[in-house]
Amino acid sequence: MADSLENSLSVFMASQDPVIAVKNEIVTFVNPAAEKAFPDLAVGDSASLYIPDILLQLGSNRYISTAKICERQTIISCASVDSTKIYCLCIENDTRKSFAPPALIASMRSSIFTMRMAADKLVEAASPESDPRLSTYSSILYHNYHSLLHFTGNLYTAEGLASGTLPFQPTALNVVSVCKELVNSVSGFVAQNDVELSFKCTENYICGNVDRALFEQMLLNLLSNSLGTLEKGGRIVLELCRDGENYTITVTDNGGGIDYSTLSTLFSSHKNHDISELSNGHTGLGLYIVRGISELHGGAIIIETTPDMGTTARLIMPIDHSSHTLLRTTELEYHAAALNSILTELSSYLDYKHYSPKYLMD
């Protein structure tokens, strides 16, 4: 076993990214890149000086997260060999990534809403005597409308996160109600594909200072990622629990997991995000956006995965203790805008049959 660890560590000597090994929360290995990036780091140091305690104490064998290390934003990939944890640290530079010019996004949105108007007119013109295929054609148009809206919305959010201009309007909300109602609404859609989505929480009230629209976008991105890995009979559990001064939202699926070779790039803004390379309505920005929104809320995300067995995404968010006047018994009515958001955020998973005019037109 010792030879296995030694061989693993020798591979990282030539790595351009900093790599450190930790056993029993003590640093046992530092590669040259880590010595250069963190001159004060040395074998024998307490790992908690560099790696957040919450990550050091995770029992998972492989995960990815983000944190500030010595005031530098860093993507942290962890793998375990025997009882030693190996941390690969990707230090992010300050160069801002441009995803798409705002003028281009605005122009695309204008064309997209023209598509929506055309679909609405098609539905208005239909009559009981009309060709029944018109309903199918309008459903396809509505589906494509939501897919393109998702595409441009992700570009807009990513651009706003990168530039620091994304509108952020947090208010005190009972996150138990928000999560419960979101899961109840989404479960009806995914059940039609023989996928089970459930919600678990032993609390009735946990207060968070959240921007509801962004909070729901973050959760829907995680659910969309899980749904994309599932076959019929698959399961997703969204669990919410209180953890000291924080609350934790865990999204666990029994899908195919994430390949270890791509794990380290999940949160990067530089992976396949040139607009010329985007296709099929996918921006590849889902987890970058989840990370950005969680950090806006003062939180963090951890992704744990086992290929062919499933993935767990863990959001750790701060509890808001300042809002004592929020009614704890009030259930949030799920608003029409949120249902529209579900159709948009899950458009890469749902097929056109979910976009029938009879479901969309009030």
Buried (B, 14 or more C-beta within 10 A) or exposed (E): EEEEBEEBBEEBEEBEBBBBBBBEEEBBBBBBBBBEBBEEBEEEBEBBEBBBEBBBEBEBEBBBBBBEBEEBBBBBBBBBBEEBBBBBBBBBEEEEBBBBEBEEBEEBBEEBEEBBEEBBEBBEEBEEEEEEEBBEBBBBBBBBBBBBBBBBBBBBBBBBBBEEEBEBEBEBBBBBBBBBBBBEBBBEBBEEBEBBBEBEBEEEBBBBBBBBBBBBBBBBBBBBBBBBBBEEEBBBBBBBBBEEEBBBBBBBBBBBBBEEEEBBBBBBBEBEBEBEEBEEBBBBBBBBBBBBBBBBBBBBBBBBBBBEEBBBBBBBBEBBEEEEEEEEEEEBEBEEEBBEBBBBBBBBBBEBEBBBBEBBEE
